[in-house]
Amino acid sequence: MTDEEYAAALEAERTARNERNEYTVREENGRFLLSRRNGAGQSWGVTTYTRLATAELAAALLNRLKEDEA
């Protein structure tokens, strides 16, 4: 495997890993639910916040950490 092929394989793996999970925010009963959605579209709640700005900040941080991890 050449260096270029190896780099391309790593990039493809990173891209696939980033597409699998995503943290999103939605309003539910007057609170903001931070949830994690997987590649199959299944979603489950992680925690709730009282302020939208805080929930969006948490989602952005978690999504960024996920990208860095990949």
Summary of the structure (lengths in Angstrom):
residues: 70
radius of gyration: 15.5
end to end distance: 21.2
largest distance: 54.3
contacts: 169
relative contact order: 0.18
helix: 51%
strand: 30%
